[in-house]
Amino acid sequence: MTVLRIDSSARLEGSNSRAITGYLVQQLGEPVVERDLVKEPLPPISPQDLVGVHGSLQDDRASLRHHLALSNELVAELKQADTLVLGVAMYNFSVPAYLKQWIDYVCRAGVSFRYTENGPEGLIGVQRAFIVTASGGTPIGGDWDFASCYLEHICRFLGVNEVFQIDVSGSKGAPEQVLAAARRQIDELLAQRELESA
Ligand SMILES: Cc1cc2nc3c(=O)[nH]c(=O)nc-3n(C[C@H](O)[C@H](O)[C@H](O)COP(=O)(O)O)c2cc1C
């Protein structure tokens, strides 16, 4: 069992989403591959190369070859994981730009999803994803949250079997309360899953 932990908060210190992705992977107790999209940002994709990467076009352009190679690496990392842990800071009601960039690298027609007569089919074969979304005043799952529901859609689109949401909202209040509430959600969720598999 392998966990792929992805962090995307711009804050390297004092980040609620990072604190909770850290707690979650500790509780899962499985080998972890970490990808920090802020410590090691992915290179931006030019408009022309974005189209090529999305359609997996083979072209002799050096820049496209470079982006396809990186995309292959990111998709392989994802396919090798059983569990995906996505740490998200809500920015302007949506996901950080660095996380959107990762999504643009891993959503590849014919590689991570394909279109069938019955609609799109995900190809990554990841068992479960935990979406850990930290926000200030915007409630997670509310009408103004375009981050957690979008990420759940992407996970299901790519073929993740089960998706769990961890609510780390309310960073304007007392941080310890926010973190304690998020840790409680994780403890309850994992205890319930243990019961189900017993
Ligand atoms: C650029 C920026 C945009 C933000 N936009 C929102 C927002 O739309 N809704 C919200 O509730 N909080 C917003 N916040 C607050 C963050 O979501 C909040 O501080 C959260 O805890 C960040 O995650 P982190 O603690 O992991 O860094 C924003 C913060 C920044 C820096």
The ligand as a MOL file (V3000), in Angstrom:
LIG
                    3D

  0  0  0     0  0            999 V3000
M  V30 BEGIN CTAB
M  V30 COUNTS 31 33 0 0 0
M  V30 BEGIN ATOM
M  V30 1 C -4.8160 34.3890 -1.8930 0
M  V30 2 C -5.7610 33.8960 -0.8290 0
M  V30 3 C -7.0900 33.6980 -1.1390 0
M  V30 4 C -7.9590 33.2050 -0.1840 0
M  V30 5 N -9.2540 32.9790 -0.5300 0
M  V30 6 C -10.1060 32.4720 0.3850 0
M  V30 7 C -11.4640 32.1830 0.0420 0
M  V30 8 O -11.9140 32.3610 -1.0790 0
M  V30 9 N -12.2650 31.6730 1.0130 0
M  V30 10 C -11.8200 31.4330 2.2800 0
M  V30 11 O -12.5890 30.9730 3.1100 0
M  V30 12 N -10.5360 31.6580 2.6180 0
M  V30 13 C -9.6750 32.1660 1.6990 0
M  V30 14 N -8.3720 32.3800 2.0440 0
M  V30 15 C -7.9070 31.9390 3.3840 0
M  V30 16 C -7.2830 30.5380 3.2910 0
M  V30 17 O -8.1180 29.6180 2.6110 0
M  V30 18 C -7.0210 30.0040 4.7000 0
M  V30 19 O -6.0730 30.8470 5.3340 0
M  V30 20 C -6.5460 28.5760 4.7280 0
M  V30 21 O -6.3050 28.1910 6.0640 0
M  V30 22 C -5.3000 28.4060 3.8880 0
M  V30 23 O -4.8040 27.0850 3.9720 0
M  V30 24 P -3.4920 26.7630 4.8180 0
M  V30 25 O -3.8420 27.0440 6.2680 0
M  V30 26 O -3.2160 25.3340 4.5570 0
M  V30 27 O -2.3990 27.6780 4.3420 0
M  V30 28 C -7.4850 32.8910 1.1210 0
M  V30 29 C -6.1400 33.1100 1.4390 0
M  V30 30 C -5.2860 33.6060 0.4740 0
M  V30 31 C -3.8280 33.8140 0.8260 0
M  V30 END ATOM
M  V30 BEGIN BOND
M  V30 1 1 1 2
M  V30 2 1 2 3
M  V30 3 2 2 30
M  V30 4 2 3 4
M  V30 5 1 4 5
M  V30 6 1 4 28
M  V30 7 2 5 6
M  V30 8 1 6 7
M  V30 9 1 6 13
M  V30 10 2 7 8
M  V30 11 1 7 9
M  V30 12 1 9 10
M  V30 13 2 10 11
M  V30 14 1 10 12
M  V30 15 2 12 13
M  V30 16 1 13 14
M  V30 17 1 14 15
M  V30 18 1 14 28
M  V30 19 1 15 16
M  V30 20 1 16 17
M  V30 21 1 16 18
M  V30 22 1 18 19
M  V30 23 1 18 20
M  V30 24 1 20 21
M  V30 25 1 20 22
M  V30 26 1 22 23
M  V30 27 1 23 24
M  V30 28 2 24 25
M  V30 29 1 24 26
M  V30 30 1 24 27
M  V30 31 2 28 29
M  V30 32 1 29 30
M  V30 33 1 30 31
M  V30 END BOND
M  V30 END CTAB
M  END
